[in-house]
């Protein structure tokens, strides 16, 4: 779902530096709780603490979905529904859906709208110090506050961008580390490399590979004229492998000096307002994971399973084997 340009600054202002700092603290707390829970479960299940989990469903997805759900005032008991709504939007965007399935998804999306209209009305009468209140009370350009239709459009974007893409980013980061043990050793020894790992992952395996845009004027691309008003599919993933911008674009290199020149978050006036939070979730999520687990590896017979989605690079299942860092209190 696209965000009207005239209102994009509303989301940008909602993700203020103060709000990002607040959310970063939440990211670290949630990540720590998730890792502690995984470690405790592994110890109970195996006695040795070494066992296999699905990284998506035990860590990356619960981390990002809980962060954005908390920020939008969704009850922890409702995060499963929140994730279902996110999946609904993604399925309709990037997959070929038959009509009977589409009707099911549309009904689910209507339930999402009703749920958030209730939250929005509550924030109008009882504002809180959270992201949802920032959106409800925003007055773009000093105008009237956003109406429910506009707010639901923003919330749909945040529903997906606030968790689905961040989950994909964290999954891809870990996969690169697991497939390159020398790089894993470097990052474990020097955590200052994690921001570079985030940027190179965004470049190399952009969570959003393509997105629809409409041309505002005639444009010539590779000798082909695209008339004004045409719907085009922009390939962010392809742009990030452009050899005119990046040397050895097909190689993964955390030492790449210009990795941050990628367009995984789009660019210019279309830059994703939540880019700062996405980077923070990936960085902090990886820091906490490496701090809590002494060994992380792929199982002998396990490989990630990707979703068949032409818009997103999404891992659906990601088996990993973990060994927690020993608890000093237990010795």
C-alpha positions as CSV (number, residue, x, y, z in Angstrom):
1,X,0.0,0.0,0.0
2,X,1.4,3.4,-1.0
3,X,1.4,6.4,1.4
4,X,0.1,9.7,-0.1
5,X,3.0,12.0,-0.5
6,X,1.3,14.9,1.2
7,X,1.1,12.9,4.4
8,X,4.4,11.0,4.4
9,X,5.9,13.5,6.8
10,X,3.3,12.4,9.4
11,X,4.9,9.0,9.7
12,X,8.4,10.6,9.5
13,X,7.5,12.9,12.4
14,X,6.0,10.0,14.4
15,X,9.4,8.2,14.1
16,X,11.1,11.0,15.9
17,X,14.6,10.5,17.5
18,X,12.9,10.4,20.9
19,X,10.5,7.7,19.8
20,X,13.2,5.7,18.1
21,X,15.3,5.8,21.3
22,X,12.2,4.6,23.2
23,X,11.6,1.8,20.7
24,X,15.3,0.7,20.8
25,X,15.0,0.1,24.5
26,X,11.9,-2.0,23.8
27,X,13.8,-4.0,21.1
28,X,16.6,-4.9,23.5
29,X,14.2,-5.9,26.3
30,X,12.1,-8.1,24.0
31,X,15.1,-9.7,22.3
32,X,16.6,-10.5,25.7
33,X,13.4,-12.0,27.0
34,X,13.0,-14.1,23.8
35,X,16.6,-15.4,24.0
36,X,16.3,-16.2,27.7
37,X,13.1,-18.2,26.9
38,X,14.7,-20.1,24.1
39,X,17.8,-20.9,26.3
40,X,15.5,-22.1,29.2
41,X,13.5,-24.3,26.8
42,X,16.6,-25.8,25.3
43,X,18.0,-26.7,28.7
44,X,14.7,-28.4,29.7
45,X,14.3,-30.3,26.4
46,X,17.8,-31.7,26.0
47,X,19.6,-31.2,29.3
48,X,22.7,-30.2,27.4
49,X,21.1,-26.9,26.2
50,X,21.9,-27.8,22.5
51,X,18.9,-28.2,20.2
52,X,17.3,-27.1,17.0
53,X,14.7,-24.3,16.7
54,X,12.9,-22.5,14.0
55,X,14.6,-19.1,14.1
56,X,11.7,-17.4,12.3
57,X,9.0,-18.5,14.7
58,X,11.1,-18.4,17.9
59,X,13.0,-15.2,17.5
60,X,13.0,-13.0,14.4
61,X,9.3,-12.8,13.9
62,X,8.2,-12.5,17.6
63,X,10.8,-9.8,18.1
64,X,9.7,-7.5,15.3
65,X,6.0,-8.2,15.6
66,X,6.1,-7.5,19.3
67,X,8.0,-4.3,19.0
68,X,5.6,-2.7,16.4
69,X,2.6,-4.2,18.1
70,X,3.6,-2.6,21.5
71,X,4.3,0.7,19.7
72,X,0.8,0.6,18.2
73,X,-0.9,-0.3,21.4
74,X,-1.8,-3.9,20.5
75,X,-2.2,-6.2,23.5
76,X,0.4,-8.9,23.8
77,X,-2.5,-11.4,23.8
78,X,-3.4,-10.1,20.3
79,X,0.0,-10.4,18.7
80,X,-1.0,-13.6,17.0
81,X,-3.9,-11.9,15.3
82,X,-1.6,-9.0,14.4
83,X,0.8,-11.3,12.7
84,X,-2.1,-12.9,10.8
85,X,-3.2,-9.5,9.5
86,X,0.4,-8.8,8.4
87,X,0.5,-12.1,6.5
88,X,-2.9,-11.2,4.9
89,X,-1.6,-8.0,3.5
90,X,1.7,-9.6,2.2
91,X,-0.2,-12.5,0.6
92,X,-2.4,-10.1,-1.4
93,X,0.5,-7.9,-2.4
94,X,3.1,-10.4,-3.6
95,X,1.3,-13.7,-4.5
96,X,-1.1,-14.9,-7.1
97,X,-4.2,-15.5,-5.0
98,X,-7.3,-17.2,-6.4
99,X,-10.7,-15.5,-5.9
100,X,-12.0,-17.7,-3.1
101,X,-8.8,-17.2,-1.1
102,X,-8.8,-13.5,-1.8
103,X,-12.3,-13.2,-0.3
104,X,-11.0,-14.9,2.9
105,X,-8.1,-12.5,3.0
106,X,-10.3,-9.5,2.5
107,X,-12.6,-10.5,5.4
108,X,-9.5,-10.8,7.6
109,X,-8.4,-7.4,6.5
110,X,-11.8,-5.9,7.5
111,X,-11.3,-7.4,10.9
112,X,-8.0,-5.6,11.1
113,X,-9.7,-2.3,10.2
114,X,-12.4,-2.7,12.9
115,X,-9.8,-3.6,15.5
116,X,-7.7,-0.5,14.8
117,X,-10.6,1.9,14.5
118,X,-11.5,1.0,18.1
119,X,-7.9,1.7,19.2
120,X,-7.8,4.9,17.2
121,X,-11.1,6.2,18.8
122,X,-9.7,5.3,22.2
123,X,-6.5,7.3,21.6
124,X,-8.5,10.3,20.5
125,X,-10.2,10.4,24.0
126,X,-7.3,9.0,26.0
127,X,-3.9,9.7,24.4
128,X,-0.9,7.8,25.5
129,X,2.9,8.1,25.0
130,X,3.1,5.8,22.1
131,X,3.4,5.7,18.3
132,X,-0.3,5.3,17.7
133,X,-1.1,8.5,19.6
134,X,1.5,10.3,17.6
135,X,-0.3,9.4,14.4
136,X,-3.8,10.1,15.8
137,X,-2.9,13.5,17.1
138,X,-0.7,14.5,14.1
139,X,-1.8,17.6,12.1
140,X,0.0,17.7,8.8
141,X,0.9,21.3,7.9
142,X,-1.4,22.5,10.8
143,X,-4.4,21.0,9.1
144,X,-7.1,18.8,10.7
145,X,-6.0,15.5,12.2
146,X,-6.0,12.5,9.9
147,X,-9.4,10.7,9.4
148,X,-9.8,7.0,10.0
149,X,-9.3,6.1,6.3
150,X,-6.0,7.9,6.3
151,X,-4.9,6.4,9.6
152,X,-5.8,2.9,8.4
153,X,-3.7,3.4,5.3
154,X,-0.7,4.3,7.5
155,X,-1.4,1.5,9.9
156,X,-1.4,-1.0,7.0
157,X,2.0,0.2,5.9
158,X,3.3,0.0,9.5
159,X,1.7,-3.4,9.9
160,X,3.9,-4.8,7.1
161,X,6.9,-2.6,7.1
162,X,7.1,-2.6,10.8
163,X,7.6,-6.3,11.2
164,X,7.7,-8.3,7.9
165,X,10.6,-6.6,6.4
166,X,12.6,-6.4,9.6
167,X,12.0,-10.1,10.2
168,X,13.4,-10.8,6.7
169,X,16.4,-8.6,7.3
170,X,17.3,-10.3,10.5
171,X,16.9,-13.8,8.9
172,X,19.1,-12.9,6.0
173,X,21.8,-11.5,8.2
174,X,22.0,-14.7,10.2
175,X,21.9,-16.8,7.1
176,X,25.0,-15.0,5.7
177,X,26.8,-15.5,8.9
178,X,26.0,-19.2,9.1
179,X,27.2,-19.7,5.5
180,X,30.4,-17.9,6.1
181,X,32.0,-19.0,9.4
182,X,35.0,-16.7,9.0
183,X,32.6,-13.8,8.9
184,X,30.7,-15.2,11.9
185,X,34.0,-15.3,13.8
186,X,34.9,-11.7,12.8
187,X,31.5,-10.4,13.9
188,X,31.6,-12.2,17.2
189,X,35.0,-10.7,17.9
190,X,34.1,-7.2,16.7
191,X,30.5,-6.2,17.2
192,X,31.2,-2.9,15.6
193,X,30.9,-4.8,12.3
194,X,27.2,-5.4,12.8
195,X,26.0,-2.1,11.4
196,X,28.0,-2.8,8.2
197,X,26.5,-6.3,8.2
198,X,23.0,-4.7,8.3
199,X,23.8,-2.4,5.3
200,X,25.4,-5.1,3.1
201,X,22.5,-7.4,3.8
202,X,20.1,-4.7,2.8
203,X,22.0,-4.2,-0.4
204,X,22.6,-7.9,-1.2
205,X,19.2,-9.3,-0.3
206,X,16.8,-6.5,0.0
207,X,13.7,-7.5,2.0
208,X,11.5,-5.7,-0.5
209,X,12.7,-6.8,-4.0
210,X,10.1,-4.9,-6.1
211,X,7.2,-2.5,-5.6
212,X,4.7,-0.8,-7.9
213,X,5.0,2.9,-8.8
214,X,3.1,5.2,-11.2
215,X,5.1,7.4,-13.6
216,X,4.3,11.1,-13.3
217,X,5.8,12.0,-16.7
218,X,7.1,10.3,-19.8
219,X,10.4,8.5,-19.1
220,X,13.0,6.8,-21.2
221,X,14.5,3.6,-19.7
222,X,17.0,1.7,-21.8
223,X,15.6,3.1,-25.0
224,X,12.0,2.3,-24.1
225,X,9.5,5.1,-23.5
226,X,7.2,4.7,-20.5
227,X,4.3,7.0,-20.9
228,X,3.1,9.3,-18.0
229,X,0.6,7.6,-15.8
230,X,1.9,4.1,-16.4
231,X,2.1,1.5,-13.6
232,X,5.7,0.1,-13.4
233,X,7.3,-2.5,-11.2
234,X,10.5,-1.1,-9.7
235,X,13.2,-3.6,-9.0
236,X,15.0,-2.5,-5.8
237,X,16.8,-5.8,-5.6
238,X,18.2,-5.4,-9.2
239,X,19.3,-1.8,-8.5
240,X,21.3,-2.9,-5.5
241,X,23.3,-5.3,-7.7
242,X,24.1,-2.6,-10.3
243,X,27.8,-2.9,-11.2
244,X,27.9,0.8,-12.1
245,X,27.3,1.6,-8.5
246,X,28.8,-1.4,-6.6
247,X,32.0,-3.2,-7.4
248,X,31.6,-7.0,-7.5
249,X,27.9,-6.6,-6.8
250,X,27.3,-10.4,-6.7
251,X,29.7,-10.8,-3.8
252,X,28.7,-10.2,-0.1
253,X,31.2,-7.9,1.5
254,X,30.8,-6.3,4.9
255,X,33.9,-4.1,4.2
256,X,32.1,-2.5,1.2
257,X,32.7,1.2,1.6
258,X,29.5,2.4,-0.1
259,X,27.1,-0.3,1.0
260,X,24.8,2.3,2.5
261,X,24.2,3.7,-1.0
262,X,21.6,0.9,-1.5
263,X,18.0,1.7,-2.2
264,X,16.5,-1.1,0.0
265,X,14.6,1.7,1.8
266,X,13.9,3.5,-1.5
267,X,15.4,7.0,-1.6
268,X,14.6,10.8,-1.6
269,X,11.1,11.7,-0.7
270,X,10.1,8.1,-0.9
271,X,12.6,6.9,1.8
272,X,11.0,4.6,4.2
273,X,10.2,6.6,7.4
274,X,10.8,3.5,9.5
275,X,14.3,2.8,8.2
276,X,15.9,3.9,11.5
277,X,13.8,1.5,13.5
278,X,14.4,-1.4,11.0
279,X,18.2,-0.8,11.3
280,X,17.9,-0.8,15.1
281,X,15.9,-4.0,15.2
282,X,18.4,-5.8,13.1
283,X,21.4,-4.4,14.9
284,X,20.1,-5.0,18.4
285,X,18.5,-8.3,17.6
286,X,21.8,-9.6,16.3
287,X,23.8,-8.2,19.2
288,X,21.6,-9.9,21.8
289,X,21.5,-13.2,19.9
290,X,25.3,-13.4,19.7
291,X,25.6,-12.4,23.3
292,X,23.2,-15.1,24.5
293,X,24.3,-18.1,22.3
294,X,27.9,-19.4,22.1
295,X,27.2,-21.5,19.0
296,X,24.7,-21.0,16.2
297,X,24.7,-23.3,13.2
298,X,22.7,-24.9,10.5
299,X,21.5,-28.5,11.1
300,X,23.0,-31.2,8.9
301,X,19.8,-31.7,6.9
302,X,18.2,-28.3,7.3
303,X,18.0,-25.3,4.9
304,X,15.8,-22.3,5.1
305,X,12.5,-22.4,3.1
306,X,11.6,-19.2,1.2
307,X,8.2,-18.0,0.5
308,X,7.1,-17.9,-3.2
309,X,6.6,-14.1,-3.2
310,X,7.8,-12.0,-6.1
311,X,7.9,-8.7,-4.0
312,X,9.6,-9.9,-0.8
313,X,12.6,-12.0,0.0
314,X,11.0,-13.8,2.9
315,X,12.2,-16.9,4.7
316,X,9.2,-18.9,6.0
317,X,11.1,-21.6,8.0
318,X,14.7,-21.4,9.2
319,X,16.0,-24.3,11.3
320,X,19.1,-23.5,13.4
321,X,21.0,-25.3,16.1
322,X,21.8,-23.2,19.2
323,X,24.1,-23.6,22.2
324,X,23.5,-21.0,24.9
325,X,26.3,-19.2,26.7
326,X,26.7,-20.9,30.1
327,X,24.9,-19.2,33.0
328,X,27.4,-18.2,35.6
329,X,24.8,-18.5,38.3
330,X,24.3,-22.2,37.4
331,X,27.9,-23.2,38.0
